[in-house]
Every structure is written in structure tokens, then in C-alpha cells.
Amino acid sequence: MSEVLTSYRQILRSSSIIGGASVINILVGLLKFKVAAVLLGPAGVGLIGLFTNVMSTAVALAGMGFGNAGTRQIAEAAARDDAAAVAAARRALFWGALALAVIGAVLLWTLREPIARWVLDDVTHANDIGWLGIGVALSVASASQGALLNGLRRIGDLARVSVLGAVLSTALGIGALWVFGERGLLAFVIAAPLASFIVGHIFVARLPRVAAPPTPARDLANQWRTLVRLGFAFMVAGLVVTVAQLFVRALVQRELGMEALGYFQASWTISMIYIGFVLGAMSTDFYPRLTGVIHDHETANRLVNEQTEVALLLTGPLFLAMLPLAPWVIELLYSPSFAPAADVLRWQILGDVLKVTSWPLGFIILAAGDGKIFLMTETFGMCVFVAVSYATLPWLAVEATGIAFFALYLFYLPFVYWLARRRTGFAWTSAVVRQFIALLIVSTLTACLARWMPIAGLVFGAGAALAFGGFALIRLSRMTSMSAPLRRLEFVSREVMTRAGFRRV
């Protein structure tokens, strides 16, 4: 079996495992937010978004980037088959994350009043902000669990942790809202990190114990220095992202009110959830694989092109179907009162076309361990997001946030492409360029039709999604030599597309 064929099969295998878990997560998460929307309305969903963003910001600060840096350290040691280095990285990650989790929780409780005043302009929620420290500690700990499983490429375990954590989080969150109503909102937010930590601990405890002798203190200190050196830049980059999102949320809440914030949160949640199966696969499988070969530029560039093409083929039909269906999706997943979120969601879907294309390029920087460049790219993107939101919010209301999201990746994509080209001599293959341009043009046309002529947009979007889906199936079949049942489905897709007037692909 050729190396390229094996690589494509590995990408599809990891995407199917993580993707299957993501589908379950999506269904479970939709139930969770549907209940929250019905019980709390747009204002309550907006407050959930603010609390979650505050917690995420504190996690980005307290975690010191140990998740990304730890994954890289463990993956690099595992690629060398160096058991002692793997053991040292595991021990350093565990003790470092434990200390950071405690510090993060204490700091958030200490600063609860000024944070509540800045974010909500209201100190009555100060204690709620403080109790989010529990979620911060649990999130930092669960991130270290994920880094360990990811670095060891335990993809199946990561998928199980994701699914079981989502189910437990939903049960706990819905239960809190059902019993306590609005008073259960804080428990609803903390339920997610609590569930992730509990399930992650179970699977990490099942890993083979470290067989290497105790790691000398000097080696642990060296590991911590490396984790801090790499992690600090990743931490600042993550902090830039979450602070920028928090700033935009606070801006929407102050300028337009809590209901408008609920519209933004609804569209943002859907946008982040439905492409999670592709982005999750990149983080869990592609990142460690790329880290192991990052110094071999030819192999690294081939992996990035393969990952980009598969990502576009898997997400393209979904983007094209979601664009005309956005109003119905919003109503189904939330309620009719969230209708203004549909226009925001369409802009975010267009931004996601660019995002899916840019992410594999960003992993070149991560795999190389170049924290300063990674920080620069994230800061650049978030500055665009904040600036466009701030400038257009007074005229375009909440739709400005969707336009800002699209603008973010419109500038970010060529920037990271230029950086990747400088570092590894990267260039997209002609197949990737054709698929990306075609998807972007058709998605833009579908979005315009869906906004101004909904029925025409629905028909055009459905036809485009089916055509792109058929093409994707044919292309993936050729890439991976699919099994007989899928080959028959591929043959049917080919014949349908040929009779519809498309040339053979």
C-alpha cells in the first residue's frame, strides 16, 4: 500500500472516529441548548455565553498553554520511541497542570468583583464569577488529560471521552436548569468541565503505568522550562482569542442588550459545533502526526495538502446545505425568538469555508513549536475581528459580528499561507486550489440567494450540496480505495453527476 494511500486512509479514519463522536456531541449539545433556550430565552443564553467566555479566558491564562505544549512534547518523544522522555513529559505535565489549576481558581475568586464590573457592569454577579473558578480548575486539569491522550495518539479514547463527557454534561446541565431554573445557570456552565474531568480521569487511569524509573528533578525542571517556554506563547495566543471574544460579547451586551447577545451566542455555538468533527480530527490526529515529521518539509507539506483537501470535501456539502437552511436551523435548535441569529450564522458559515482551509496551515506553526509566530497570527486575526465588530456594530447591529468573523479569516488565510510558505516552502496543490475556489464562489452565491430569494436559495443550495457531495464521494473513493459497498455508492454518484451534465471527475 502506497504511503499517500495510507496517509489518506489515516486522515479519514481519524476524521470518522472523531467525526462520529462529534455527531453525537452535536445531537446531545443541541438538546442541551434547546432546553436552555426554552427555559431561559435569549437573555439567559446570552448570560451563559458571557459566563462561558469568562471561564475560557481564565482557563487560557491559568493553563499557560500546557495543553498544546504538552501534546507536542509527548508526541515528539513518542515519535522517537524514547520511553524515558515520554515518562518525563507525562510527569511534568501532571504536576504542572495541578499547580496551575489551583492557582487559576484562587485568582478568579480573588478578582471576581472587578471582572464582574468590567464584563457585566454589575457586581451583583461577582460571586457567580468567583464560583466559575471551579470550572477553571477542572478545565485546566482536563486539558492536561487531553494533551496526554492526544500526544499518545489515543484517538479512540479521546472520542469516548468527548461523547461520554458531553452526555454527562448535558444530563447535569439540564438537570440543574430543570430543578433550579435561572438559579441553576452557573451549574449549567460548570457541568461541562466537571463532566470532561471525570470521564477523562477514568480513561487516563486506564493507561499503562509509566515503566521508566523516576524522573530526576533536573529532567523535570527541564521539561517545565520547555513547557513554559512553548506554552507561554500559546497561552498568550489563547488569551488574545478569548479576550477578543469576551470584548465583542461585552460590546454587544452594552450596545444592543442581552437579547442581541443571545442571538450572537446562538449563531456562534452552531458555527463552532457543526465543523467540530473536522477541526477536532485535526487537533487529535493531524497535529501529532505533523509534529513527528515537521523537519521533513516535503512530507509535512504533503500532509497539510492531504488534510486540507479532505477537510474541504467533508465540510463542503454541509456548508452549502446550512446556508439556505439557517433560519429553520435556528428555529429548530433554539426557538422562533432567535430569528435574527440567522443572518449572523450565514456570515459565519462563509467564514468557516476560509477557516477550514486555513487551519492545516496554522498547524505548521504549532508543530514547529514557534510560539512567537503563532502568537502573532492569532493576535492579527483577533485584531481584525474586534476592529470590524467595533466599527460596524452601530450600523449593522448584531449582524456585524458575523461580518467580522468572515473578515477575520479573509485576512488570516493569506497571512498564514505566507508564513507556511516561508517556513517549509509550502504550496497548495492544484486540486486544493480548485476545490477551495469553487466552494467559496458557490457558497457566496448560495448565501446571497438565500438572503434575497429564500426559495431560489434553498433549491440552488440543495442542488449544490448534492453535487459537491457526489464529487466528494468520488474523490475520496479514488484517494482511499474504498471497500465494495462504498464503491457501489461512488459509482451511482458518478453516473448521476454525468447525466446531470458534469464531466467525469
N, C-alpha and C positions, 0 to 999 in steps of 0.2 A: 504494500500500500504506500503511495507516494506521501512525502512529507506534507505537501499542500492539502491533499485529501484528508489526511489525519488531522491537520490543524482545523480545517473547516468543520469536520465532524466533532472535534473537541469544543469549538465555539457553539455549535448547535446543541451539543449535549448539555453544556453548562447553561445555555440560554433556556433549554427546555426544562431543566431542573429548577433553576431559579424562576423561570417564567411560570411554570406550573404553580410554584409556591406563591408567586405574585398574583396570579389569577385568584387563588383562594384568599389571599390577603385583600385584594380589591373587593371581592364579594363581602368578606367579613367587615372590612373597613367602611364600605358603603352602608351596610346595616347600622354600623355604629354611628356614622354621621347623619344618617337619615333619622334615627331616633333623637339625636341631639338637635337637629333642625326642627323637628316636630315639637319637641318639648320646650326648647329654648328660643326658637326663632332666629332671625338674622343677627340680632344684637348679642344673643348668647353664643352663637357660633363665632362671631367676631371676637368676643372676650376669650373664648377658647384659643383662637388663633394668637391673640396677644400673649396669653399665659404660656402657650407652647413656644412662641418665639423668644420670650424672656428666658425660659428654661434652656432653649437651644443655644442662646447667646452665652449663658453661664456655662453650659457644657463645653462649648467651643473654647472658652477661656480656661476653665478648670482642667480640661482634658489634655492641654498642652500638645495637641497633635499626636499623642501617643498611639492612637488607633492607626493612622496612616503610617507613621514611622515604625511602629511595632510590626505591622503586616510586612513592610519592606524588609526589616531586619530578619524576621523569621523566614520569609520566602527566600531571601538571598542565602541564608545559612543552609536551608533545606535543599536548595539547588546545588550547593557544593557538597551535600551529603556529610555535613560537619555536625555530628551529634552534640559535641560539646558547645558549639556556638549556638545551636538551636536551644539547648538547655539554658545557657546563659541569657539568651534573649527572652525566653519564657519567664524565667525568674525575675529578671529586671522589669519586664512588663507588668507582672503581677504586683510586686511591691510598689512600683512607681504609681500604678493606677490606684492602688489602695490609698496611698498618701494623698494623691490629688483629689480623689473622691471626697475625702473628709474635709480637706481644705476648701474645696468648692462649695460644699454645703454650708459650712460655717460662714464663709464670706457672703453668700447670698442672704443668709439670715441677718447678718450684721448690717448689710446695706439695703435692707428691704424698703425702708421709708424713702430714701432719695430715689430709688429705682421706681417705686410706685408713683412718686411725684413727677418724674420725668416722662414715664411711659403713659400714665393714665391721667396725669394732672389731678390726682386724687389719692390721698394717703389712706383712705378707708380700706383699700385692698392691700395695704402693706403686709399684713400677716399672711395673706394668701400668697403674696410674692415670696415671703420668707419660707413658707412651707414647701414651695417648689424646690428648695434645696435638697429635699429627699429625692426628688426626681433627678436632680443634677448628680448626686452621688451614685444613684443606681445607673444612670446613663453612662457615666464615666467607667463604671465597673463593667457594664455590659459591652461597651466599646472595646475594652481590653479582651473580653471573651471572644468577640467577633474577630478581632485582629489575630488572635491565636488560631482560631479555626480557619480563617482566611489564609494566613501565612502558610499553614499546613495543607491548604487546598482541600479541606473537608467540605466540599460543596454540598453534598447530601445533608450533612449535619447543619450547615448554615440554612439550607432550605427548611429543614424541620424546625429549627429554632424560630425562623421567620413565621412559619404557619402557626405553630403552637403558641408562640408569643402573641400573634395577632388575635387568635381565638380567645386566649385567656384575657388579653387586654380588653377586647370587646365585651366579654362577659362581665368583667369587673366594672368597666366604664358605664355600660348600660344599666347595670345593677345600681350603681351609685346615683345616676340620674333618676331612675325609676323610683327609688326609695326616698331620696332626699331632694329631688327637684334641682332648683338652681343652687342650693347649698352643696350639692354633690359635684359641682363643676370642677372644683380643684381635684377631687379624687378621680374624675374622668381624665384629667390631663396626666396625673401621676400614674394612672393604671398602665400606660404603655411602657415606660421604663421599668416599672415593677415586674410586669409580665416578661419582658425581654431578659431581665436579670435572672429571674427564677428559672426560666427554661434554658437560658444559656449556661447557667451553673450546672444544670443536670447533664448537659452534653459535654461540657468541658471536663467534668468529673469523670466521665467515661473514657477520656483519652488515656492512652498508655502513659504510665508514670515516667517521669524523667529518669532515664537509666544512667546518665552521666554522673560522675562524682560531684560533690558540692562545688559550686562555682566560687572561686576565690573572690574576696571582697574587691580586689583590684580589677578583676574582669567585670564584676557587676558595675563598678564605678565607670568603667569604660563604656559599658552598654548604656548606662544612664546618660553619660555625656553625649553619646551618639543619638539617643532618643530625644534628648532635649535640643540638640543642635538641629536635627532634622525636624523634630516635632514642633519646635517653636515657630518656625516659618509657616508650617501647616496650620498651627493653632491660630496665628495672626490672620492667615488667609481665611480660615473658617470663621473667625471672629468678624472679619470685614464683611463676609457674606451675611451672617446672621444679624449683625448690627444694621447693615443696609436694609435688610428686610424689615427689621424692627422699626427703623426710622420711617420707612414708607408706610407701614401699618399705622404707626402713631400719627403720621401726617394725614392719612385717610380718615382716621378716627376723629381728629381735631377739626379738619376742614369739612368733612362730609357727614360725620356721625357714625355711630356704632353699626347701624344697619348697612351702610355702604361698606364698612369693614367686613361685615358678614358676607357680602357679595364677593369681595376680593378673596376672602378665605375660602369660599366655596369653589371658585374657579381655580385657585392655586392648588387646593387639595386634589381636585380631579386631574389637573395637569401633571402633578407630581406622581399620582398613583398610576395612571394608565401607561406611562412609559417606564415604570419601575422595573418591569421584567427584563428590559434590555439594559438599563443603566445598572441594575443590580448584578446582572451577569458580568458586566464589565468590571465591576468592583471586586467580585468574588473570584473570578477565574482569569480574566484577561490581565488584570493588574499584576498578580503574582507571576503569570507566565511571561509577561513583558519584562518584569524586573529581572528574571533569570537570564534574558538574552539581550538586555538593553545595550551592552557594549558591542554586540554584533549588529551593526547598523542595517545590514541587508535583511537579516532575519526579523529584526524589530520593525522595520518599515513594512515588510510583507505582512506581519501580524496585524499592524494597525490598519492596513488596507482591507485585509480579510474581515476584521472586526467591524469596520465602518460599513462595508458592503452588506454584511449580514444584518447589522442594526437597521440600515435603511430598508432592506427587504422585509424585515419583520414588522417594522413600525409603520411603513408607508400606507398599507391598506387601512390601518387603524386611524391614522391622521385624516385620511380622505373621507372616511365614514363619519368621524366625530365632528368635522366642520359643519355640515348641514344639520346634524342631529343635536347640536349644542343646546338649543332651548329645551328640547324634550329630555335630554340627559340631565340638565339642571333641575327640571321639574320632578323627574323621576327620583333622582338621588337626594334631593332636598325637599323643596316644596314650591308651589307657584309664586310665593313671595320673593323667591330668589331670582326671578326672571332677568333682572339687569346684569346678572353674572355671565349671561350667555355671550355677550359681545366681548367681555374680558377674556373668556375662555377661548374664543376663536383666535384672538391675537396671540394667546399663549401657545396654542397649537402650532401656529406658524413659527413661533419662536422655537418650539420643540423640534421642528424639522432641522433647524440650524444647530440646536443643542445636541441632538443625537449624532450629527456629523462632526461636531467639534470635540466631543468627549474623548474619543480614542486619541486625538492629538494631545489633549491635556495629560493623558496618562504617560506620554513620553517624558514629560517634565517630572511627574511623580516618580516614575520608575528610575529615572536618573538621580533622584534624590536632590534635585536642585530646588531647595525650598525658597530661595530668594526670587527666582524667576516665577515659581508657582504663585508666590505672594503677589508679585507684580501683575500677573494675568488676572487673578481674582479681584484685586483692587481696581484695575482698569475696568473690568466688566461691571462691578458694583457701582462705580462712579457714574457710568453711563446710565444704569438703572435708576439710581437716585436722582440724577440731574434731569432726566427726561420726565420722571414722575413729578418732580417738584415744579418743572416748567409748564407742564401741560395739565396738571390736576385742576387748576381753576377754570379752565375752558372745557375740558373733556370729561370731568367728573371721574368716576371710578374706572372708566374705560382707559384712562391714561396709564393705569398700572399695567394693563395688558400690552399697550403700545410700547411702554418702557421695557417690558420683558423681551419683546421682539427686537427692539433696538439694542438691548444688551448683547444678544447673540449675533446680531448683524455686524457689530463691531468686534466681538470676541472671536468669532470664527476665523477671519483673515489674520488676526493677531497671533493666535496660537498656531495657525498653519505656518506663518512666517518663522516663528520660534522653532517649530519642529523641523522645518527645512534647514535652519541654521545648525541645529544640534546633530541631526542624523542624515541630512540630505534628503529628507522625506519628500515624496511627491505622490499625489493621488493617481491611481490607475485610471485609464480611460473609462472603464466600466463604472467606477465610483462616481466620476465626474458626470457621466450621462445620467445615472440614476438620481443623483442629487439634484441636478438642474431640472430634470423632468418632474421630480416630486415637488420641488419648490414652486415651479410655474403652475402646475396643476392644482396644488394646494391653495395658492393665492387666488387663482380663478374660481375655485370652489368656494372660498371664503367670501369673495365679492358677490357671487351669485346667491349664496345662502343669505347674505345680509339684505340685498335689494330685491331679489326674486326667490323667495324661500322654496317654492315648489320646483322651479328650474334648478336651484342649487341642490335640492335633495336628489333629483333624478341624475344630474350630472355627477354629484359626489358618489352616489351608489354605483354608477357605471364605472367611474374612475377607480373606486376601491376594488371592484371585482376585477377590472383589467389589470391593475397593479398587483392584486393578489395572485392572479393566474400567472403573470410574469414572474413573481417572486417564487412561486412553487416550481416553475420550470427551471429557473436559475439555481435554486437551492438543490433541486434534483441533480442537475449536472455537476454541481460543486461536490456533492457528497455521495453520489452513487446510492440513492435511497433504496430501501427494500421494495419488494414487489408490489405490495398494496399501494404505497405512495407513488410508485412509478405509474401504476394504472391511473391514479388521480392526476398525475402530471400529464399523462397522455391526453386525458379528457380536457384538461385546461388548455393544452396546446391546440387541440382541434377547435375548441370553442373560439379561441383568440384568432386562429387562422380564418375561420368562417366569418368572424366579425370584421375582418379586413386588416388585421395586424399581420405584418410579415413575420415569418418564423424567427424565433429567438434562440 
